[in-house]
Protein backbone atom coordinates (compact mmCIF):
# COMPACT_ATOMS: atom_id res chain seq x y z
CA UNK A 1 0.00 0.00 0.00
CA UNK A 2 1.13 3.52 -0.85
CA UNK A 3 3.19 5.19 1.88
CA UNK A 4 1.69 8.56 0.99
CA UNK A 5 -1.85 7.29 1.37
CA UNK A 6 -4.10 9.77 3.15
CA UNK A 7 -7.64 9.40 4.35
CA UNK A 8 -8.78 11.75 1.60
CA UNK A 9 -7.15 9.61 -1.10
CA UNK A 10 -8.35 6.39 0.53
CA UNK A 11 -11.95 7.61 0.69
CA UNK A 12 -11.77 8.76 -2.92
CA UNK A 13 -10.36 5.41 -4.05
CA UNK A 14 -13.06 3.59 -2.11
CA UNK A 15 -15.70 5.61 -3.94
CA UNK A 16 -14.10 4.69 -7.26
CA UNK A 17 -13.89 1.00 -6.37
CA UNK A 18 -17.53 0.96 -5.35
CA UNK A 19 -18.69 2.61 -8.54
CA UNK A 20 -16.55 0.20 -10.58
CA UNK A 21 -18.10 -2.73 -8.79
CA UNK A 22 -21.53 -1.30 -9.52
CA UNK A 23 -20.81 -1.31 -13.23
CA UNK A 24 -21.85 -4.41 -15.11
CA UNK A 25 -18.61 -4.51 -17.04
CA UNK A 26 -16.53 -5.69 -14.11
CA UNK A 27 -15.79 -9.38 -14.42
CA UNK A 28 -15.37 -11.80 -11.57
CA UNK A 29 -11.60 -11.71 -11.47
CA UNK A 30 -11.49 -7.91 -11.49
CA UNK A 31 -14.17 -7.59 -8.90
CA UNK A 32 -12.28 -9.88 -6.59
CA UNK A 33 -9.19 -7.74 -7.13
CA UNK A 34 -11.24 -4.62 -6.43
CA UNK A 35 -12.67 -6.19 -3.33
CA UNK A 36 -9.23 -7.00 -2.03
CA UNK A 37 -8.08 -3.46 -2.72
CA UNK A 38 -11.20 -2.03 -1.09
CA UNK A 39 -10.76 -4.20 1.97
CA UNK A 40 -7.22 -2.90 2.38
CA UNK A 41 -8.40 0.70 2.07
CA UNK A 42 -11.14 0.10 4.61
CA UNK A 43 -8.66 -1.42 7.01
CA UNK A 44 -6.42 1.60 6.50
CA UNK A 45 -9.26 4.08 7.14
CA UNK A 46 -10.45 2.25 10.23
CA UNK A 47 -6.95 2.04 11.58
CA UNK A 48 -6.45 5.78 11.00
CA UNK A 49 -9.72 6.63 12.70
CA UNK A 50 -9.44 4.28 15.64
CA UNK A 51 -5.88 5.23 16.47
CA UNK A 52 -6.41 8.93 15.91
CA UNK A 53 -4.81 11.22 18.42
CA UNK A 54 -4.69 14.94 17.87
CA UNK A 55 -1.13 16.14 17.39
CA UNK A 56 -0.45 19.79 17.99
CA UNK A 57 2.71 21.62 17.10
CA UNK A 58 3.51 25.20 17.89
CA UNK A 59 5.79 26.59 15.23
CA UNK A 60 7.01 29.62 17.14
CA UNK A 61 10.68 29.59 16.13
CA UNK A 62 10.16 29.17 12.44
CA UNK A 63 7.51 31.85 12.40
CA UNK A 64 9.84 34.25 14.21
CA UNK A 65 12.55 33.51 11.67
CA UNK A 66 10.13 34.23 8.92
CA UNK A 67 9.13 37.46 10.53
CA UNK A 68 12.70 38.62 10.74
CA UNK A 69 13.36 38.06 7.06
CA UNK B 1 -36.24 82.40 -20.07
CA UNK B 2 -38.62 81.10 -22.70
CA UNK B 3 -41.49 80.20 -20.43
CA UNK B 4 -42.76 80.96 -16.96
CA UNK B 5 -43.15 78.03 -14.55
CA UNK B 6 -44.85 77.67 -11.19
CA UNK B 7 -43.09 77.19 -7.84
CA UNK B 8 -44.26 73.59 -7.74
CA UNK B 9 -42.86 72.93 -11.17
CA UNK B 10 -39.54 74.39 -10.13
CA UNK B 11 -39.31 72.28 -6.97
CA UNK B 12 -40.43 69.21 -8.84
CA UNK B 13 -37.79 69.83 -11.49
CA UNK B 14 -35.08 70.29 -8.86
CA UNK B 15 -36.15 67.08 -7.17
CA UNK B 16 -36.04 65.22 -10.44
CA UNK B 17 -32.62 66.71 -11.21
CA UNK B 18 -31.19 65.68 -7.82
CA UNK B 19 -32.53 62.18 -8.08
CA UNK B 20 -30.79 61.72 -11.42
CA UNK B 21 -27.38 62.29 -9.78
CA UNK B 22 -25.61 59.04 -8.80
CA UNK B 23 -23.43 60.93 -6.31
CA UNK B 24 -26.37 62.40 -4.41
CA UNK B 25 -28.22 59.09 -4.43
CA UNK B 26 -25.45 57.45 -2.36
CA UNK B 27 -23.62 59.89 -0.08
CA UNK B 28 -21.63 59.53 3.13
CA UNK B 29 -21.63 62.76 5.14
CA UNK B 30 -20.04 63.51 8.51
CA UNK B 31 -21.18 66.25 10.82
CA UNK B 32 -22.48 67.15 14.21
CA UNK B 33 -26.12 66.56 15.14
CA UNK B 34 -28.24 69.59 16.11
CA UNK B 35 -31.98 70.32 16.45
CA UNK B 36 -32.64 66.63 16.98
CA UNK B 37 -36.27 65.60 17.42
CA UNK B 38 -38.25 62.43 17.14
CA UNK B 39 -41.96 62.48 16.31
CA UNK B 40 -44.72 60.14 17.46
CA UNK B 41 -44.22 57.83 14.47
CA UNK B 42 -40.59 57.30 15.48
CA UNK B 43 -39.06 59.29 12.62
CA UNK B 44 -35.91 61.29 13.47
CA UNK B 45 -35.55 64.86 12.25
CA UNK B 46 -32.25 66.69 12.77
CA UNK B 47 -29.66 68.90 11.19
CA UNK B 48 -26.08 67.99 10.47
CA UNK B 49 -23.62 70.85 10.70
CA UNK B 50 -19.92 71.58 10.53
CA UNK B 51 -18.05 74.79 11.31
CA UNK B 52 -19.59 76.55 8.34
CA UNK B 53 -22.74 74.89 6.98
CA UNK B 54 -25.83 72.96 7.93
CA UNK B 55 -28.08 70.46 6.15
CA UNK B 56 -31.48 68.97 7.11
CA UNK B 57 -31.75 65.24 7.67
CA UNK B 58 -34.57 62.79 8.20
CA UNK B 59 -34.17 59.20 9.32
CA UNK B 60 -37.42 57.28 9.09
CA UNK B 61 -38.55 54.84 11.76
CA UNK B 62 -37.87 51.79 9.55
CA UNK B 63 -34.25 52.84 9.06
CA UNK B 64 -33.52 53.91 12.64
CA UNK B 65 -35.03 50.82 14.30
CA UNK B 66 -31.69 48.99 14.21
CA UNK B 67 -29.49 51.84 15.45
CA UNK B 68 -27.06 50.69 18.12
CA UNK B 69 -27.10 54.10 19.86
CA UNK B 70 -29.53 56.95 20.43
CA UNK B 71 -28.54 60.16 18.63
CA UNK B 72 -28.13 63.33 20.65
CA UNK B 73 -27.37 66.94 19.82
CA UNK B 74 -23.65 67.60 19.61
CA UNK B 75 -22.81 64.02 18.65
CA UNK B 76 -20.44 63.60 15.69
CA UNK B 77 -21.81 61.03 13.26
CA UNK B 78 -21.38 59.60 9.80
CA UNK B 79 -24.60 59.22 7.85
CA UNK B 80 -25.28 57.35 4.64
CA UNK B 81 -28.27 58.10 2.46
CA UNK B 82 -29.57 60.08 -0.50
CA UNK B 83 -30.34 63.72 -1.07
CA UNK B 84 -33.90 64.57 -1.99
CA UNK B 85 -36.16 67.59 -2.13
CA UNK B 86 -39.09 68.20 0.16
CA UNK B 87 -41.10 69.90 -2.54
CA UNK B 88 -43.75 71.55 -0.37
CA UNK B 89 -41.14 73.56 1.52
CA UNK B 90 -38.62 73.90 -1.25
CA UNK B 91 -36.12 72.26 1.07
CA UNK B 92 -33.53 69.68 0.29
CA UNK B 93 -32.54 67.13 2.88
CA UNK B 94 -30.66 63.90 3.39
CA UNK B 95 -32.83 60.82 3.75
CA UNK B 96 -30.60 58.81 6.07
CA UNK B 97 -30.61 55.03 5.97
CA UNK B 98 -27.51 54.37 8.09
CA UNK B 99 -25.84 56.33 10.87
CA UNK B 100 -22.80 55.53 13.02
CA UNK B 101 -20.74 57.50 15.53
CA UNK B 102 -17.95 59.37 13.74
CA UNK B 103 -14.95 57.59 15.33
CA UNK B 104 -16.24 54.28 14.15
CA UNK B 105 -17.56 56.07 11.11
CA UNK B 106 -14.09 56.65 9.72
CA UNK B 107 -13.23 52.96 9.96
CA UNK B 108 -16.61 52.01 8.56
CA UNK B 109 -16.08 54.23 5.56
CA UNK B 110 -12.62 52.78 5.02
CA UNK B 111 -14.12 49.32 5.28
CA UNK B 112 -16.83 50.07 2.73
CA UNK B 113 -14.42 51.66 0.28
CA UNK B 114 -11.87 48.87 0.53
CA UNK B 115 -14.61 46.27 0.21
CA UNK B 116 -15.94 47.93 -2.93
CA UNK B 117 -12.49 48.26 -4.46
CA UNK B 118 -11.38 44.68 -3.75
CA UNK B 119 -14.74 43.34 -4.86
CA UNK B 120 -14.38 45.18 -8.16
CA UNK B 121 -10.90 43.74 -8.49
CA UNK B 122 -12.31 40.23 -8.12
CA UNK B 123 -10.81 39.31 -4.75
CA UNK B 124 -14.14 37.99 -3.53
CA UNK B 125 -15.05 36.10 -6.71
CA UNK B 126 -16.81 32.83 -6.06
CA UNK B 127 -14.90 31.29 -8.99
CA UNK B 128 -11.62 31.86 -7.19
CA UNK B 129 -12.70 30.12 -4.01
CA UNK B 130 -11.02 26.78 -3.45
CA UNK B 131 -12.78 23.75 -2.05
CA UNK B 132 -11.95 22.86 1.54
CA UNK B 133 -10.40 19.35 1.81
CA UNK B 134 -12.98 16.85 3.01
CA UNK B 135 -10.48 14.88 5.08
CA UNK B 136 -7.67 17.26 6.03
CA UNK B 137 -4.36 15.82 7.18
CA UNK B 138 -2.77 18.97 8.48
CA UNK B 139 -4.44 22.20 9.53
CA UNK B 140 -2.53 25.40 10.23
CA UNK B 141 -4.23 27.72 12.70
CA UNK B 142 -3.12 31.29 12.25
CA UNK B 143 -4.12 33.17 15.39
CA UNK B 144 -3.01 34.41 18.77
CA UNK B 145 -1.45 31.53 20.76
CA UNK B 146 -2.99 32.81 23.99
CA UNK B 147 -6.55 33.77 23.11
CA UNK B 148 -9.80 31.88 23.59
CA UNK B 149 -9.97 31.37 19.83
CA UNK B 150 -7.03 28.95 19.65
CA UNK B 151 -8.39 26.95 22.61
CA UNK B 152 -11.84 26.77 20.99
CA UNK B 153 -10.37 25.53 17.72
CA UNK B 154 -8.16 22.91 19.40
CA UNK B 155 -10.99 21.62 21.59
CA UNK B 156 -13.46 21.45 18.76
CA UNK B 157 -11.07 19.61 16.44
CA UNK B 158 -9.94 17.27 19.20
CA UNK B 159 -13.54 16.15 19.74
CA UNK B 160 -14.57 16.20 16.16
CA UNK B 161 -11.70 14.97 14.05
CA UNK B 162 -8.56 14.08 16.03
CA UNK B 163 -6.95 12.61 12.90
CA UNK B 164 -5.32 15.87 11.92
CA UNK B 165 -2.01 17.35 12.79
CA UNK B 166 -2.55 20.90 14.00
CA UNK B 167 0.06 23.59 13.48
CA UNK B 168 -0.43 26.68 15.56
CA UNK B 169 1.13 29.64 13.77
CA UNK B 170 1.11 32.41 16.36
CA UNK B 171 0.54 36.02 15.38
CA UNK B 172 -0.74 39.16 16.96
CA UNK B 173 -4.40 39.63 16.12
CA UNK B 174 -4.79 43.23 17.27
CA UNK B 175 -2.86 46.44 16.81
CA UNK B 176 -0.70 47.83 14.05
CA UNK B 177 1.78 44.96 13.77
CA UNK B 178 -0.93 42.31 13.61
CA UNK B 179 -1.65 42.64 9.89
CA UNK B 180 1.99 42.23 8.71
CA UNK B 181 2.41 39.24 11.06
CA UNK B 182 -0.74 37.59 9.72
CA UNK B 183 0.47 38.14 6.16
CA UNK B 184 3.87 36.60 7.01
CA UNK B 185 2.21 33.65 8.71
CA UNK B 186 -0.02 32.95 5.70
CA UNK B 187 2.97 33.21 3.36
CA UNK B 188 5.01 30.95 5.62
CA UNK B 189 2.37 28.21 5.72
CA UNK B 190 2.16 28.37 1.93
CA UNK B 191 5.90 28.38 1.22
CA UNK B 192 6.50 25.48 3.64
CA UNK B 193 3.37 23.66 2.39
CA UNK B 194 2.73 23.16 6.07
CA UNK B 195 -0.96 22.29 5.82
CA UNK B 196 -3.80 21.47 3.49
CA UNK B 197 -6.20 23.85 5.23
CA UNK B 198 -5.59 27.16 7.01
CA UNK B 199 -7.87 28.46 9.75
CA UNK B 200 -7.47 32.20 10.24
CA UNK B 201 -9.30 33.16 13.40
CA UNK B 202 -9.75 35.55 16.27
CA UNK B 203 -12.22 35.91 19.14
CA UNK B 204 -14.79 38.67 19.38
CA UNK B 205 -13.91 42.34 19.79
CA UNK B 206 -14.78 45.85 18.74
CA UNK B 207 -14.50 47.03 15.16
CA UNK B 208 -11.12 48.56 16.07
CA UNK B 209 -9.95 45.27 17.62
CA UNK B 210 -10.87 43.33 14.51
CA UNK B 211 -9.33 45.94 12.25
CA UNK B 212 -6.21 43.97 11.17
CA UNK B 213 -8.57 41.58 9.40
CA UNK B 214 -9.90 44.53 7.40
CA UNK B 215 -6.47 45.49 6.12
CA UNK B 216 -5.89 45.20 2.41
CA UNK B 217 -2.60 43.30 2.89
CA UNK B 218 -4.36 40.57 4.88
CA UNK B 219 -7.17 40.30 2.34
CA UNK B 220 -4.62 39.92 -0.45
CA UNK B 221 -2.59 37.32 1.45
CA UNK B 222 -5.79 35.33 2.04
CA UNK B 223 -6.72 35.65 -1.62
CA UNK B 224 -3.27 34.61 -2.82
CA UNK B 225 -2.94 31.62 -0.50
CA UNK B 226 -2.74 28.41 -2.53
CA UNK B 227 -3.94 26.56 0.56
CA UNK B 228 -7.66 27.07 1.19
CA UNK B 229 -8.36 29.53 4.01
CA UNK B 230 -11.30 29.26 6.40
CA UNK B 231 -11.91 32.39 8.48
CA UNK B 232 -13.61 32.54 11.87
CA UNK B 233 -13.26 36.11 13.04
CA UNK B 234 -15.21 37.64 15.93
CA UNK B 235 -18.83 36.79 16.56
CA UNK B 236 -21.70 35.87 14.26
CA UNK B 237 -22.46 39.49 13.39
CA UNK B 238 -18.90 40.53 12.55
CA UNK B 239 -17.80 40.40 8.95
CA UNK B 240 -14.35 41.47 7.90
CA UNK B 241 -12.69 41.99 4.55
CA UNK B 242 -10.64 38.84 5.22
CA UNK B 243 -13.93 36.93 5.50
CA UNK B 244 -14.95 38.08 2.04
CA UNK B 245 -11.60 37.07 0.57
CA UNK B 246 -11.55 33.69 2.34
CA UNK B 247 -12.43 30.45 0.59
CA UNK B 248 -14.93 29.78 3.33
CA UNK B 249 -16.23 32.12 6.01
CA UNK B 250 -17.28 30.79 9.40
CA UNK B 251 -19.05 32.95 11.96
CA UNK B 252 -16.72 32.06 14.89
CA UNK B 253 -13.43 30.22 15.50
CA UNK B 254 -15.37 27.16 16.70
CA UNK B 255 -17.50 27.22 13.55
CA UNK B 256 -14.31 27.49 11.47
CA UNK B 257 -13.01 24.35 13.17
CA UNK B 258 -16.27 22.59 12.32
CA UNK B 259 -16.31 23.69 8.70
CA UNK B 260 -12.69 22.56 8.25
CA UNK B 261 -13.18 19.02 9.51
CA UNK B 262 -15.62 16.18 9.06
CA UNK B 263 -17.15 14.46 12.08
CA UNK B 264 -15.00 11.40 12.81
CA UNK B 265 -17.99 9.19 13.66
CA UNK B 266 -19.62 10.15 10.38
CA UNK B 267 -16.43 9.21 8.53
CA UNK B 268 -16.29 5.94 10.41
CA UNK B 269 -19.89 5.19 9.45
CA UNK B 270 -19.07 6.00 5.87
CA UNK B 271 -16.16 3.53 5.93
CA UNK B 272 -18.39 0.96 7.60
CA UNK B 273 -21.00 1.42 4.90
CA UNK B 274 -18.38 1.09 2.19
CA UNK B 275 -17.23 -2.10 3.87
CA UNK B 276 -20.73 -3.56 3.92
CA UNK B 277 -21.42 -2.44 0.41
CA UNK B 278 -18.18 -3.90 -0.89
CA UNK B 279 -18.92 -7.23 0.74
CA UNK B 280 -22.45 -7.43 -0.59
CA UNK B 281 -21.31 -6.32 -4.06
CA UNK B 282 -18.65 -9.01 -4.31
CA UNK B 283 -21.11 -11.54 -2.82
CA UNK B 284 -23.61 -10.61 -5.50
CA UNK B 285 -21.07 -10.92 -8.28
CA UNK B 286 -20.03 -14.35 -7.02
CA UNK B 287 -23.67 -15.42 -6.72
CA UNK B 288 -24.41 -14.18 -10.20
CA UNK B 289 -21.53 -16.21 -11.55
CA UNK B 290 -22.70 -19.21 -9.55
CA UNK B 291 -26.20 -18.93 -10.98
CA UNK B 292 -24.87 -18.53 -14.46
CA UNK B 293 -22.70 -21.59 -13.96
CA UNK B 294 -25.71 -23.59 -12.80
CA UNK B 295 -27.65 -22.63 -15.86
CA UNK B 296 -24.74 -23.61 -18.11
CA UNK B 297 -24.38 -26.88 -16.28
CA UNK B 298 -28.06 -27.65 -16.72
CA UNK B 299 -27.84 -26.85 -20.38
CA UNK B 300 -24.82 -29.08 -20.78
CA UNK B 301 -26.52 -31.94 -18.99
CA UNK B 302 -29.54 -31.51 -21.16
CA UNK B 303 -27.43 -31.78 -24.27
CA UNK B 304 -25.47 -34.85 -23.10
CA UNK B 305 -25.88 -38.24 -24.95
CA UNK B 306 -26.99 -39.81 -21.69
CA UNK B 307 -29.85 -37.37 -21.52
CA UNK B 308 -30.75 -38.08 -25.14
CA UNK B 309 -30.83 -41.76 -24.32
CA UNK B 310 -33.04 -41.08 -21.34
CA UNK B 311 -35.36 -38.98 -23.43
CA UNK B 312 -35.62 -41.78 -26.00
CA UNK B 313 -36.24 -44.31 -23.28
CA UNK B 314 -38.98 -42.15 -21.84
CA UNK B 315 -40.51 -41.78 -25.27
CA UNK B 316 -40.40 -45.50 -25.79
CA UNK B 317 -41.98 -46.23 -22.44
CA UNK B 318 -44.71 -43.72 -23.06
CA UNK B 319 -45.37 -45.19 -26.51
CA UNK B 320 -45.59 -48.58 -24.91
CA UNK B 321 -48.12 -47.31 -22.42
CA UNK B 322 -50.15 -45.72 -25.14
CA UNK B 323 -50.15 -48.90 -27.10
CA UNK B 324 -51.25 -50.90 -24.09
CA UNK B 325 -53.95 -48.47 -23.41
CA UNK B 326 -55.21 -48.54 -26.96
CA UNK B 327 -55.25 -52.31 -26.93
CA UNK B 328 -57.18 -52.48 -23.71
CA UNK B 329 -59.62 -49.88 -24.97
CA UNK B 330 -60.18 -51.94 -28.16
CA UNK B 331 -60.62 -55.09 -26.15
CA UNK B 332 -63.15 -53.52 -23.86
CA UNK B 333 -65.07 -52.15 -26.75
CA UNK B 334 -65.32 -55.64 -28.33
CA UNK B 335 -66.40 -57.07 -25.02
CA UNK B 336 -69.11 -54.50 -24.65
CA UNK B 337 -70.41 -55.27 -28.12
CA UNK B 338 -70.49 -58.97 -27.28
CA UNK B 339 -72.44 -58.25 -24.09
CA UNK B 340 -75.01 -56.33 -26.01
CA UNK B 341 -75.41 -59.24 -28.47
CA UNK B 342 -75.92 -61.61 -25.59
CA UNK B 343 -78.58 -59.35 -24.12
CA UNK B 344 -80.38 -59.15 -27.38
CA UNK B 345 -80.20 -62.92 -27.91
CA UNK B 346 -81.46 -63.41 -24.42
CA UNK B 347 -84.50 -61.32 -25.19
CA UNK B 348 -85.30 -63.59 -28.14
CA UNK B 349 -84.79 -66.88 -26.26
CA UNK B 350 -88.17 -68.64 -26.05
CA UNK B 351 -87.14 -70.25 -22.80
CA UNK B 352 -87.44 -66.87 -21.32
CA UNK B 353 -91.23 -67.06 -21.79
CA UNK B 354 -91.44 -70.14 -19.51
CA UNK B 355 -89.87 -68.11 -16.69
CA UNK B 356 -92.82 -65.81 -16.88
CA UNK B 357 -95.20 -68.78 -16.34
CA UNK B 358 -96.07 -69.75 -19.87
CA UNK B 359 -95.90 -73.40 -20.92
CA UNK B 360 -96.10 -75.38 -24.16
CA UNK B 361 -98.28 -78.41 -24.53
CA UNK B 362 -97.24 -81.02 -27.04
CA UNK B 363 -98.99 -84.02 -28.36
CA UNK B 364 -97.44 -87.46 -28.05
CA UNK B 365 -96.15 -86.94 -31.59
CA UNK B 366 -94.40 -83.87 -30.38
CA UNK B 367 -96.42 -81.27 -32.27
CA UNK B 368 -97.44 -78.13 -30.40
CA UNK B 369 -101.11 -78.15 -29.40
CA UNK B 370 -102.67 -74.96 -30.53
CA UNK B 371 -106.38 -75.95 -30.42
CA UNK B 372 -108.73 -78.19 -28.38
CA UNK B 373 -109.75 -79.81 -31.57
CA UNK B 374 -106.40 -81.54 -31.88
CA UNK B 375 -106.85 -83.28 -28.54
CA UNK B 376 -109.15 -86.19 -27.73
CA UNK B 377 -110.09 -87.58 -24.36
CA UNK B 378 -107.35 -89.91 -23.06
CA UNK B 379 -104.53 -88.40 -25.21
CA UNK B 380 -101.17 -88.19 -23.57
CA UNK B 381 -99.92 -84.65 -23.47
CA UNK B 382 -96.48 -83.38 -22.52
CA UNK B 383 -96.46 -79.89 -20.99
CA UNK B 384 -93.13 -78.13 -21.08
CA UNK B 385 -92.42 -75.58 -18.27
CA UNK B 386 -89.28 -73.69 -17.49
CA UNK B 387 -87.45 -76.45 -15.75
CA UNK B 388 -88.78 -79.58 -17.40
CA UNK B 389 -91.83 -81.53 -18.71
CA UNK B 390 -95.08 -82.60 -17.09
CA UNK B 391 -96.64 -85.72 -18.56
CA UNK B 392 -100.46 -85.42 -18.47
CA UNK B 393 -103.59 -87.23 -19.74
CA UNK B 394 -106.42 -85.21 -21.11
CA UNK B 395 -109.63 -85.84 -19.11
CA UNK B 396 -111.90 -83.80 -21.26
CA UNK B 397 -111.95 -80.85 -23.57
CA UNK B 398 -114.07 -77.74 -23.35
CA UNK B 399 -114.56 -74.85 -25.52
Interface residues (C-beta under 8 A of the other chain):
Chain A: X6 X7 X8 X11 X14 X17 X18 X21 X22 X26 X28 X31 X32 X34 X35 X38 X39 X42 X45 X46 X48 X49 X52 X53 X54 X55 X56 X57 X58 X59 X60 X62 X63 X66 X67
Chain B: X133 X134 X135 X136 X137 X145 X154 X157 X158 X161 X162 X163 X164 X165 X166 X167 X168 X169 X170 X171 X181 X184 X185 X187 X188 X192 X194 X264 X267 X268 X270 X271 X274 X275 X277 X278 X279 X281 X282 X285 X286 X289
